[in-house]
Amino acid sequence: MLLVYGLLLKLVWFIYPQIPVIEKSDGLLYNKILAMLKPAFDVYPVIYSVITFLLLYTQAISFNRLLNDRRLMQKPNYLPGMSYLLITSFFTEWNILSAPLVINTLLIWVWAKMSSLYNNPQAKLTLYNIGIVIGVTTFFYFPSLAFALMIIFALLITRPPRVAEWIIAILGIATPWYFLFAWLFLTNKLYSFQVSGIHIDYPLFAKNNAQYTGIILILVTAIIGSIFVQANLRKQIVQVRKSWGLIVLYLVVALFIPFINSSHNFQYWILATVPLSAFIACFFFYPTKKWIPLAVHWIMAGFVIYMAFIKK
């Protein structure tokens, strides 16, 4: 049902497929992959829509499964996956193949591993692997290096401070870059290599009033959902409370990244949709008067239809 739900929400992007554009802040690996795909896929742009949908759907399913496995809500359900597919359907920019969309898959894995650090006997190996994955995300989108902050604060939240663990995580982040620079040096391309870099600037929040309306819908439901989370947090075990703390940390870093981005593009806010969907799922799950979240859901679905067909 979630698959059908997602297909219906994103039907417009199969009808009117969008061709991705390389941005200044996109990383080396993403640029290379997209450059290889464009000659063949630009002729049949619907392939981009298929790839984008598969990424969004697998991200929704994997994040949903992780929340259920870690018992972040009172009962297992598919509301986090539904919420993710719903809010990512609000704007065209979030349904075009992009570097931030790709790394959302990696960041979900990073969050999952971070939430397992509590009482983890192999924490150093886990931290090194987390560091490597964050290092790889910078090859797709360099400002994602800011997610290294998640490691520092995750260790403060989940474990007693140990300098050795922080160093191991930093070594993990540096490992992909070490191999890249070694290859550039051996091929005599080191001095011609350029990193997209980080540029501190005021980000693009929205282009028109309709987009502001969508942002307000997302924020209001997420804030109310966070109130329900806080109200039920005392009933949860320590590990669940720490996992929710990591989701908040995930959201803060994701909201910070567009401020250090060199391109003025709305698509980079998609990084925040994963943690936001967890709180929005709680908005749909916890109210005793079920007609309220049901009505809000159809308002949000109506907004998707308006943005996709009427506004377009």
C-alpha positions as CSV (number, residue, x, y, z in Angstrom):
1,M,0.0,0.0,0.0
2,L,2.9,2.3,0.7
3,L,4.3,1.7,-2.7
4,V,0.9,2.5,-4.4
5,Y,0.6,5.6,-2.1
6,G,4.0,6.8,-3.2
7,L,3.3,6.2,-6.9
8,L,0.1,8.1,-6.7
9,L,1.7,11.1,-4.9
10,K,4.6,11.2,-7.4
11,L,2.6,10.4,-10.6
12,V,3.1,13.9,-12.0
13,W,6.9,13.5,-12.1
14,F,6.5,10.4,-14.3
15,I,4.2,12.4,-16.6
16,Y,6.5,15.4,-16.6
17,P,10.0,14.1,-15.9
18,Q,12.7,16.5,-14.9
19,I,16.3,16.4,-16.1
20,P,18.8,17.0,-13.2
21,V,21.3,19.8,-13.5
22,I,24.8,19.8,-12.0
23,E,25.2,22.4,-9.3
24,K,28.4,24.2,-8.1
25,S,28.3,22.5,-4.7
26,D,27.9,19.0,-6.1
27,G,30.7,16.7,-5.3
28,L,33.3,15.0,-7.6
29,L,31.7,11.5,-7.6
30,Y,28.2,12.8,-8.2
31,N,29.3,14.9,-11.1
32,K,31.2,12.0,-12.7
33,I,28.2,9.7,-12.3
34,L,25.7,12.2,-13.7
35,A,28.0,13.1,-16.6
36,M,28.1,9.4,-17.5
37,L,24.3,9.0,-17.3
38,K,23.3,12.2,-19.1
39,P,24.1,11.2,-22.7
40,A,21.8,8.2,-22.5
41,F,19.2,9.2,-20.0
42,D,18.5,12.8,-21.2
43,V,16.9,11.2,-24.3
44,Y,14.5,9.3,-22.0
45,P,14.1,11.6,-18.9
46,V,11.5,9.3,-17.3
47,I,14.4,7.1,-16.2
48,Y,15.5,9.9,-13.9
49,S,12.0,9.9,-12.4
50,V,12.2,6.1,-11.9
51,I,15.6,6.4,-10.1
52,T,14.4,9.3,-8.0
53,F,11.3,7.4,-6.9
54,L,13.3,4.3,-6.1
55,L,15.6,6.3,-3.9
56,L,12.7,8.0,-2.1
57,Y,10.8,4.8,-1.6
58,T,13.7,2.8,-0.3
59,Q,14.7,5.6,2.0
60,A,11.1,5.7,3.3
61,I,11.0,1.9,3.9
62,S,14.5,1.7,5.5
63,F,13.9,4.7,7.8
64,N,10.5,3.3,8.7
65,R,12.0,-0.1,9.6
66,L,14.7,1.5,11.7
67,L,12.2,3.5,13.7
68,N,10.1,0.3,14.3
69,D,13.1,-1.8,15.2
70,R,14.3,0.8,17.8
71,R,10.7,1.2,19.1
72,L,10.7,4.9,18.9
73,M,6.9,4.8,18.8
74,Q,4.5,2.8,20.9
75,K,3.5,0.4,18.1
76,P,5.1,-0.5,14.8
77,N,3.5,1.3,11.9
78,Y,4.2,2.7,8.4
79,L,3.5,6.3,9.3
80,P,7.2,7.5,9.1
81,G,7.5,6.1,5.6
82,M,4.1,7.6,4.6
83,S,5.1,11.0,6.1
84,Y,8.4,10.9,4.2
85,L,6.8,10.2,0.8
86,L,4.1,12.8,1.6
87,I,6.3,15.8,2.5
88,T,8.9,15.1,-0.2
89,S,6.0,15.3,-2.7
90,F,5.4,19.0,-1.8
91,F,8.0,20.5,-4.1
92,T,9.3,19.8,-7.5
93,E,12.9,20.3,-6.4
94,W,12.6,17.4,-4.0
95,N,11.6,15.0,-6.8
96,I,14.6,15.7,-9.1
97,L,17.6,13.5,-8.9
98,S,20.2,15.4,-6.9
99,A,23.3,14.9,-4.7
100,P,21.4,15.6,-1.4
101,L,18.7,13.1,-2.4
102,V,21.4,10.4,-3.0
103,I,23.2,11.0,0.3
104,N,19.9,10.8,2.3
105,T,20.3,7.0,1.8
106,L,23.8,7.1,3.4
107,L,22.7,9.4,6.2
108,I,19.9,7.1,7.2
109,W,22.5,4.4,7.6
110,V,24.7,6.8,9.6
111,W,21.8,7.6,12.0
112,A,21.1,3.9,12.4
113,K,24.7,3.1,13.4
114,M,24.9,6.1,15.7
115,S,21.8,5.0,17.5
116,S,23.4,1.6,18.1
117,L,26.5,3.1,19.9
118,Y,24.9,2.9,23.3
119,N,26.5,-0.1,25.0
120,N,28.1,-1.2,21.7
121,P,31.1,-3.5,22.4
122,Q,32.5,-2.7,18.9
123,A,32.0,1.0,19.1
124,K,35.4,1.9,17.6
125,L,34.8,-0.2,14.4
126,T,31.3,1.3,14.1
127,L,32.7,4.8,14.5
128,Y,35.3,4.2,11.8
129,N,32.7,2.9,9.4
130,I,30.5,5.9,10.2
131,G,33.4,8.2,9.4
132,I,34.1,6.5,6.1
133,V,30.5,6.9,5.0
134,I,30.4,10.6,6.0
135,G,33.6,11.0,4.0
136,V,32.0,9.3,1.0
137,T,29.0,11.7,1.2
138,T,31.3,14.6,0.7
139,F,32.2,13.1,-2.7
140,F,28.5,13.6,-3.6
141,Y,27.9,16.9,-1.8
142,F,30.8,18.5,0.0
143,P,28.8,20.6,2.6
144,S,27.6,17.3,4.0
145,L,30.9,17.3,5.9
146,A,29.0,19.2,8.5
147,F,27.4,15.8,9.5
148,A,30.8,15.1,11.1
149,L,29.3,17.3,14.0
150,M,26.8,14.5,14.5
151,I,29.6,12.1,15.5
152,I,30.9,14.5,18.2
153,F,27.5,15.1,19.7
154,A,26.4,11.6,19.2
155,L,29.3,10.4,21.3
156,L,28.4,13.0,24.0
157,I,24.8,11.8,24.0
158,T,25.4,8.0,23.9
159,R,28.8,7.3,25.5
160,P,31.2,8.6,28.0
161,P,33.7,11.0,26.3
162,R,36.8,9.2,24.9
163,V,39.2,11.1,22.8
164,A,40.4,7.9,21.1
165,E,36.9,7.3,19.7
166,W,36.7,10.8,18.3
167,I,40.1,10.4,16.6
168,I,39.0,7.1,15.1
169,A,35.9,8.7,13.6
170,I,38.0,11.5,12.2
171,L,40.4,9.0,10.6
172,G,37.3,7.3,9.1
173,I,36.3,10.6,7.5
174,A,39.8,11.2,6.2
175,T,40.2,7.7,4.7
176,P,38.3,8.2,1.4
177,W,40.1,11.5,0.9
178,Y,43.5,9.9,1.6
179,F,42.8,7.3,-1.2
180,L,41.6,10.1,-3.5
181,F,44.7,12.3,-3.0
182,A,46.9,9.2,-3.4
183,W,45.3,8.4,-6.7
184,L,45.6,12.0,-7.8
185,F,49.2,12.1,-6.9
186,L,50.0,8.9,-8.7
187,T,48.2,10.1,-11.8
188,N,49.8,13.6,-11.6
189,K,46.5,15.3,-11.3
190,L,46.9,16.6,-7.7
191,Y,47.5,20.3,-8.6
192,S,44.6,20.5,-11.0
193,F,42.1,19.1,-8.5
194,Q,39.6,21.5,-7.0
195,V,37.1,21.0,-4.2
196,S,33.6,22.6,-4.5
197,G,34.2,24.0,-1.0
198,I,31.9,25.6,1.6
199,H,30.3,29.0,1.1
200,I,28.5,30.7,4.0
201,D,25.5,32.6,2.7
202,Y,21.8,33.2,3.3
203,P,19.9,30.2,1.8
204,L,16.9,30.1,-0.4
205,F,13.8,29.3,1.8
206,A,11.1,29.5,-0.8
207,K,10.3,31.0,-4.2
208,N,6.6,31.9,-3.7
209,N,3.7,32.0,-1.2
210,A,2.6,28.5,-2.2
211,Q,6.0,27.1,-1.1
212,Y,5.8,29.1,2.1
213,T,2.4,27.4,2.8
214,G,4.0,24.0,2.3
215,I,6.8,24.8,4.6
216,I,4.4,26.0,7.3
217,L,2.4,22.8,6.9
218,I,5.5,20.7,7.4
219,L,6.8,22.7,10.4
220,V,3.5,22.9,12.2
221,T,2.9,19.2,12.0
222,A,6.5,18.4,13.0
223,I,6.3,20.8,16.0
224,I,3.1,19.3,17.2
225,G,4.5,15.8,16.6
226,S,7.6,16.8,18.7
227,I,5.3,17.8,21.6
228,F,3.7,14.3,21.5
229,V,7.2,12.8,21.5
230,Q,8.2,14.9,24.5
231,A,5.0,13.9,26.3
232,N,5.7,10.2,25.8
233,L,9.4,10.3,26.2
234,R,9.3,9.6,30.0
235,K,7.7,6.3,29.3
236,Q,10.5,5.2,27.0
237,I,13.7,3.4,27.9
238,V,17.0,5.2,28.0
239,Q,18.1,3.9,24.5
240,V,14.9,5.2,22.9
241,R,15.3,8.6,24.5
242,K,18.9,8.8,23.2
243,S,17.7,7.8,19.7
244,W,15.2,10.6,19.7
245,G,18.0,12.9,20.8
246,L,20.0,11.8,17.8
247,I,17.1,12.5,15.5
248,V,16.9,16.1,16.8
249,L,20.7,16.4,16.3
250,Y,20.2,15.0,12.7
251,L,17.6,17.7,12.1
252,V,19.7,20.5,13.4
253,V,22.7,19.7,11.2
254,A,20.4,19.2,8.2
255,L,18.9,22.6,8.7
256,F,22.3,24.1,9.1
257,I,23.8,22.8,5.9
258,P,22.0,25.1,3.4
259,F,23.6,28.0,5.2
260,I,27.1,26.8,4.1
261,N,26.0,25.9,0.5
262,S,27.5,27.7,-2.5
263,S,24.3,27.2,-4.7
264,H,21.0,29.0,-4.1
265,N,18.7,26.0,-4.6
266,F,15.7,24.8,-2.7
267,Q,16.6,21.1,-3.2
268,Y,19.1,21.1,-0.4
269,W,16.4,21.3,2.2
270,I,15.5,17.7,1.4
271,L,18.2,16.7,3.9
272,A,15.9,17.8,6.7
273,T,12.9,15.7,5.5
274,V,14.1,12.4,7.0
275,P,14.2,13.6,10.6
276,L,11.1,15.8,10.1
277,S,9.2,12.7,8.9
278,A,9.8,11.0,12.2
279,F,8.1,13.9,14.1
280,I,5.3,14.2,11.5
281,A,4.6,10.5,11.9
282,C,4.1,11.1,15.6
283,F,1.6,13.8,14.8
284,F,-0.4,11.3,12.8
285,F,0.0,8.5,15.4
286,Y,-0.6,9.9,18.9
287,P,-3.8,12.1,18.8
288,T,-6.8,10.4,20.5
289,K,-9.1,12.3,18.1
290,K,-8.1,10.6,14.9
291,W,-10.2,12.9,12.7
292,I,-7.7,15.7,13.3
293,P,-4.6,14.0,11.8
294,L,-6.8,12.4,9.1
295,A,-8.1,15.8,8.1
296,V,-4.6,17.3,8.1
297,H,-3.3,14.4,6.0
298,W,-5.9,15.1,3.3
299,I,-5.1,18.8,3.4
300,M,-1.4,18.0,2.8
301,A,-2.4,15.5,0.0
302,G,-4.5,18.3,-1.5
303,F,-1.5,20.6,-1.3
304,V,0.5,18.0,-3.3
305,I,-2.2,17.9,-6.0
306,Y,-2.4,21.7,-6.1
307,M,1.4,22.1,-6.5
308,A,1.7,19.2,-8.9
309,F,-1.1,20.0,-11.3
310,I,-2.8,23.3,-10.6
311,K,0.2,25.5,-9.6
312,K,2.4,23.8,-12.2
